[in-house]
Amino acid sequence: MGVVAGLAIAVKCPSCGLMQMAGPLCKGCGAALGEPARSAPLPARPAPPPPPAPAAAGRLAGRSKTFLGILVAVVLVLAGWGLIGFGVFTFWDFRSDLDSGSKAYVDEAVQKITSSWNARELLDRATPELLQAAPPERVERFFHVFSHRLGPLRTYHGSRGTTQFFVSPQTGRIAAATYEAQATFENAEAVIQVRLLQRDGHWRIASFHVNSDALLR
């Protein structure tokens, strides 16, 4: 047989002051006793705030990410120029005199190359790296397609681009330029992307790309 233990609460009648067990009515005067007062619950203790992150570590992490982003961008640029094998360190320096010289070179070269799609006009201006990547027979095959799909040059609309410097412990300072030229040919329009390298004071074509919807058909 189980035993149930309980806790009895004594209350005081508000009318006659008789102390008695809790109940709905006073046993002495019959007045309503009401419910016994309950103690207010203790407020919950707030959780302690998390410790602040070290400011120095946050700044160091931010600087590391920034430096890594710059380093990746530089490596991608150098890889695009084919200079990554020379251990090149880079800084950017834009000069109007070099820009004007490289622009004049691009404008003249593009018009001579595309006027009749003569592969020799490109090969005579190419860097050794371009000649190694694209031998004469390959260039001639591409130019045959350009001549058939685009036709000869009708209107040259000029070029836009920039010139930068690359500095290498092995090769010294190298000027490089990137240009985009617009042209209208007999059968279609085209955008020609040209990259230049300056060596021994002379500009050479490092890459030559022709983009046109006519080449996709």
C-alpha positions as a Markdown table, in Angstrom:
| # | Residue | x | y | z |
|---|---|---|---|---|
| 1 | Met | 0.0 | 0.0 | 0.0 |
| 2 | Gly | 1.5 | 3.3 | -1.0 |
| 3 | Val | 1.7 | 6.5 | 1.0 |
| 4 | Val | 1.1 | 9.9 | -0.5 |
| 5 | Ala | 2.8 | 12.8 | 1.3 |
| 6 | Gly | 1.3 | 16.3 | 1.0 |
| 7 | Leu | 2.1 | 19.8 | 2.2 |
| 8 | Ala | -0.6 | 21.7 | 4.1 |
| 9 | Ile | -0.7 | 25.5 | 3.7 |
| 10 | Ala | -2.1 | 27.7 | 6.5 |
| 11 | Val | -3.9 | 30.9 | 5.7 |
| 12 | Lys | -5.3 | 33.9 | 7.7 |
| 13 | Cys | -8.9 | 35.0 | 7.3 |
| 14 | Pro | -9.0 | 38.6 | 6.1 |
| 15 | Ser | -12.1 | 39.3 | 8.1 |
| 16 | Cys | -11.7 | 37.7 | 11.5 |
| 17 | Gly | -7.9 | 36.9 | 11.4 |
| 18 | Leu | -8.4 | 33.2 | 12.2 |
| 19 | Met | -5.4 | 31.1 | 11.1 |
| 20 | Gln | -6.6 | 27.9 | 9.5 |
| 21 | Met | -6.0 | 25.3 | 6.8 |
| 22 | Ala | -6.5 | 26.6 | 3.2 |
| 23 | Gly | -10.0 | 26.3 | 2.0 |
| 24 | Pro | -12.7 | 28.3 | 0.1 |
| 25 | Leu | -14.5 | 29.7 | 3.3 |
| 26 | Cys | -13.3 | 30.8 | 6.8 |
| 27 | Lys | -14.3 | 28.2 | 9.4 |
| 28 | Gly | -14.9 | 31.0 | 11.9 |
| 29 | Cys | -16.9 | 33.7 | 10.1 |
| 30 | Gly | -17.6 | 32.1 | 6.7 |
| 31 | Ala | -15.8 | 34.8 | 4.7 |
| 32 | Ala | -14.1 | 33.9 | 1.5 |
| 33 | Leu | -10.5 | 33.1 | 2.0 |
| 34 | Gly | -9.2 | 33.1 | -1.6 |
| 35 | Glu | -6.1 | 31.3 | -2.8 |
| 36 | Pro | -2.9 | 31.4 | -0.8 |
| 37 | Ala | -0.2 | 33.8 | -2.0 |
| 38 | Arg | 2.4 | 32.2 | -4.2 |
| 39 | Ser | 6.0 | 33.2 | -4.2 |
| 40 | Ala | 7.1 | 34.8 | -7.5 |
| 41 | Pro | 9.5 | 32.6 | -9.5 |
| 42 | Leu | 13.1 | 33.5 | -9.6 |
| 43 | Pro | 14.1 | 35.3 | -12.8 |
| 44 | Ala | 16.1 | 33.2 | -15.2 |
| 45 | Arg | 19.8 | 34.0 | -15.3 |
| 46 | Pro | 20.9 | 35.3 | -18.7 |
| 47 | Ala | 23.5 | 33.2 | -20.6 |
| 48 | Pro | 27.0 | 34.7 | -20.5 |
| 49 | Pro | 27.9 | 36.5 | -23.8 |
| 50 | Pro | 30.4 | 34.6 | -26.1 |
| 51 | Pro | 34.0 | 35.8 | -25.8 |
| 52 | Pro | 34.9 | 38.4 | -28.5 |
| 53 | Ala | 37.0 | 37.2 | -31.4 |
| 54 | Pro | 40.6 | 38.4 | -31.3 |
| 55 | Ala | 40.8 | 41.6 | -33.4 |
| 56 | Ala | 44.3 | 41.0 | -34.5 |
| 57 | Ala | 43.4 | 37.5 | -35.8 |
| 58 | Gly | 40.5 | 38.9 | -37.8 |
| 59 | Arg | 42.6 | 41.6 | -39.4 |
| 60 | Leu | 45.3 | 39.0 | -40.2 |
| 61 | Ala | 42.8 | 36.7 | -41.9 |
| 62 | Gly | 41.3 | 39.6 | -43.9 |
| 63 | Arg | 44.8 | 40.6 | -45.1 |
| 64 | Ser | 45.7 | 37.0 | -46.0 |
| 65 | Lys | 42.6 | 36.7 | -48.1 |
| 66 | Thr | 43.3 | 40.0 | -49.9 |
| 67 | Phe | 46.9 | 39.1 | -50.6 |
| 68 | Leu | 45.8 | 35.6 | -51.8 |
| 69 | Gly | 43.3 | 37.2 | -54.2 |
| 70 | Ile | 45.9 | 39.6 | -55.6 |
| 71 | Leu | 48.4 | 36.8 | -56.0 |
| 72 | Val | 45.9 | 34.6 | -57.9 |
| 73 | Ala | 45.0 | 37.5 | -60.2 |
| 74 | Val | 48.7 | 38.1 | -61.0 |
| 75 | Val | 49.4 | 34.5 | -61.7 |
| 76 | Leu | 46.4 | 34.3 | -64.0 |
| 77 | Val | 47.5 | 37.3 | -65.9 |
| 78 | Leu | 51.1 | 36.0 | -66.3 |
| 79 | Ala | 49.9 | 32.6 | -67.3 |
| 80 | Gly | 47.8 | 34.2 | -70.0 |
| 81 | Trp | 50.9 | 36.0 | -71.4 |
| 82 | Gly | 53.0 | 32.8 | -71.2 |
| 83 | Leu | 55.4 | 34.5 | -68.9 |
| 84 | Ile | 54.9 | 32.3 | -65.8 |
| 85 | Gly | 58.0 | 30.2 | -66.6 |
| 86 | Phe | 60.3 | 33.2 | -66.2 |
| 87 | Gly | 59.5 | 33.9 | -62.5 |
| 88 | Val | 57.9 | 37.2 | -63.4 |
| 89 | Phe | 57.1 | 39.7 | -60.7 |
| 90 | Thr | 54.6 | 42.4 | -61.8 |
| 91 | Phe | 53.5 | 45.9 | -61.3 |
| 92 | Trp | 51.1 | 48.0 | -63.3 |
| 93 | Asp | 52.3 | 51.2 | -64.9 |
| 94 | Phe | 50.2 | 52.9 | -67.6 |
| 95 | Arg | 52.0 | 55.4 | -69.9 |
| 96 | Ser | 50.4 | 57.4 | -72.6 |
| 97 | Asp | 53.4 | 57.3 | -74.9 |
| 98 | Leu | 53.6 | 53.5 | -74.8 |
| 99 | Asp | 49.8 | 53.3 | -75.3 |
| 100 | Ser | 50.0 | 55.5 | -78.4 |
| 101 | Gly | 52.9 | 53.4 | -79.8 |
| 102 | Ser | 51.2 | 50.1 | -79.2 |
| 103 | Lys | 47.9 | 51.4 | -80.6 |
| 104 | Ala | 49.6 | 52.6 | -83.8 |
| 105 | Tyr | 51.3 | 49.2 | -84.2 |
| 106 | Val | 48.0 | 47.3 | -83.7 |
| 107 | Asp | 46.0 | 49.5 | -86.1 |
| 108 | Glu | 48.6 | 49.1 | -88.8 |
| 109 | Ala | 49.2 | 45.3 | -88.2 |
| 110 | Val | 45.5 | 44.4 | -88.1 |
| 111 | Gln | 44.7 | 46.2 | -91.3 |
| 112 | Lys | 47.6 | 44.6 | -93.2 |
| 113 | Ile | 46.9 | 41.1 | -91.8 |
| 114 | Thr | 43.1 | 41.2 | -92.5 |
| 115 | Ser | 43.1 | 43.1 | -95.8 |
| 116 | Ser | 43.6 | 39.9 | -97.8 |
| 117 | Trp | 44.1 | 37.4 | -94.9 |
| 118 | Asn | 47.8 | 36.9 | -95.7 |
| 119 | Ala | 49.3 | 34.6 | -93.1 |
| 120 | Arg | 52.8 | 35.9 | -93.7 |
| 121 | Glu | 51.8 | 39.4 | -92.4 |
| 122 | Leu | 51.0 | 37.8 | -89.0 |
| 123 | Leu | 54.0 | 35.4 | -89.0 |
| 124 | Asp | 56.5 | 38.2 | -89.7 |
| 125 | Arg | 55.1 | 40.1 | -86.6 |
| 126 | Ala | 54.8 | 37.1 | -84.2 |
| 127 | Thr | 56.7 | 36.4 | -81.1 |
| 128 | Pro | 58.8 | 33.2 | -80.9 |
| 129 | Glu | 56.2 | 31.9 | -78.4 |
| 130 | Leu | 53.4 | 32.4 | -80.8 |
| 131 | Leu | 55.3 | 30.8 | -83.7 |
| 132 | Gln | 56.0 | 27.8 | -81.5 |
| 133 | Ala | 52.3 | 27.4 | -80.5 |
| 134 | Ala | 51.0 | 28.1 | -84.0 |
| 135 | Pro | 53.3 | 27.0 | -86.8 |
| 136 | Pro | 52.9 | 28.5 | -90.3 |
| 137 | Glu | 50.8 | 25.6 | -91.7 |
| 138 | Arg | 48.3 | 25.9 | -88.9 |
| 139 | Val | 48.1 | 29.7 | -89.3 |
| 140 | Glu | 47.5 | 29.3 | -93.0 |
| 141 | Arg | 44.6 | 26.9 | -92.4 |
| 142 | Phe | 42.9 | 29.3 | -90.1 |
| 143 | Phe | 43.4 | 32.2 | -92.5 |
| 144 | His | 41.9 | 30.1 | -95.3 |
| 145 | Val | 38.7 | 29.8 | -93.1 |
| 146 | Phe | 38.7 | 33.5 | -92.3 |
| 147 | Ser | 39.1 | 34.4 | -95.9 |
| 148 | His | 36.2 | 32.1 | -96.9 |
| 149 | Arg | 33.8 | 33.0 | -94.1 |
| 150 | Leu | 34.6 | 36.7 | -93.6 |
| 151 | Gly | 36.1 | 37.9 | -96.9 |
| 152 | Pro | 38.5 | 40.8 | -97.3 |
| 153 | Leu | 38.5 | 43.9 | -95.0 |
| 154 | Arg | 36.1 | 46.6 | -96.0 |
| 155 | Thr | 36.1 | 49.1 | -93.0 |
| 156 | Tyr | 38.4 | 49.2 | -90.1 |
| 157 | His | 36.8 | 50.9 | -87.0 |
| 158 | Gly | 39.9 | 51.3 | -84.8 |
| 159 | Ser | 41.1 | 49.6 | -81.6 |
| 160 | Arg | 41.0 | 50.2 | -77.9 |
| 161 | Gly | 43.3 | 48.8 | -75.2 |
| 162 | Thr | 45.9 | 49.4 | -72.5 |
| 163 | Thr | 49.7 | 48.9 | -71.9 |
| 164 | Gln | 51.3 | 47.5 | -68.8 |
| 165 | Phe | 54.8 | 46.5 | -67.5 |
| 166 | Phe | 56.0 | 43.2 | -66.3 |
| 167 | Val | 59.3 | 43.0 | -64.4 |
| 168 | Ser | 61.4 | 39.8 | -64.3 |
| 169 | Pro | 64.8 | 39.1 | -62.6 |
| 170 | Gln | 65.7 | 37.1 | -65.7 |
| 171 | Thr | 64.4 | 39.3 | -68.5 |
| 172 | Gly | 64.1 | 42.7 | -66.9 |
| 173 | Arg | 61.2 | 45.0 | -67.7 |
| 174 | Ile | 58.8 | 43.8 | -70.4 |
| 175 | Ala | 56.0 | 46.0 | -71.8 |
| 176 | Ala | 52.8 | 44.2 | -72.7 |
| 177 | Ala | 49.6 | 45.5 | -74.4 |
| 178 | Thr | 46.1 | 44.2 | -74.9 |
| 179 | Tyr | 43.8 | 45.5 | -77.7 |
| 180 | Glu | 40.4 | 44.8 | -79.2 |
| 181 | Ala | 39.8 | 46.0 | -82.8 |
| 182 | Gln | 36.4 | 46.3 | -84.6 |
| 183 | Ala | 36.3 | 45.7 | -88.4 |
| 184 | Thr | 33.7 | 45.1 | -91.1 |
| 185 | Phe | 34.5 | 42.5 | -93.8 |
| 186 | Glu | 32.8 | 41.7 | -97.0 |
| 187 | Asn | 30.6 | 39.0 | -95.5 |
| 188 | Ala | 30.4 | 39.9 | -91.8 |
| 189 | Glu | 31.7 | 42.0 | -88.9 |
| 190 | Ala | 34.4 | 40.7 | -86.5 |
| 191 | Val | 36.2 | 41.6 | -83.3 |
| 192 | Ile | 39.9 | 41.0 | -83.3 |
| 193 | Gln | 41.8 | 40.6 | -80.0 |
| 194 | Val | 45.5 | 41.3 | -80.1 |
| 195 | Arg | 48.1 | 40.9 | -77.4 |
| 196 | Leu | 51.6 | 42.5 | -77.8 |
| 197 | Leu | 55.0 | 42.2 | -76.1 |
| 198 | Gln | 57.7 | 44.7 | -76.5 |
| 199 | Arg | 61.3 | 43.3 | -76.6 |
| 200 | Asp | 64.4 | 45.3 | -77.4 |
| 201 | Gly | 62.1 | 48.3 | -78.1 |
| 202 | His | 60.0 | 46.5 | -80.7 |
| 203 | Trp | 56.4 | 45.4 | -80.5 |
| 204 | Arg | 55.6 | 41.8 | -81.5 |
| 205 | Ile | 52.2 | 40.0 | -81.6 |
| 206 | Ala | 51.9 | 37.4 | -78.9 |
| 207 | Ser | 48.3 | 36.3 | -79.7 |
| 208 | Phe | 45.8 | 37.0 | -82.4 |
| 209 | His | 42.1 | 36.0 | -82.0 |
| 210 | Val | 39.3 | 36.6 | -84.5 |
| 211 | Asn | 35.7 | 36.5 | -83.2 |
| 212 | Ser | 32.7 | 36.6 | -85.5 |
| 213 | Asp | 29.2 | 35.0 | -85.8 |
| 214 | Ala | 30.2 | 34.1 | -89.4 |
| 215 | Leu | 32.8 | 31.7 | -88.0 |
| 216 | Leu | 30.2 | 29.8 | -86.0 |
| 217 | Arg | 28.0 | 28.8 | -89.0 |
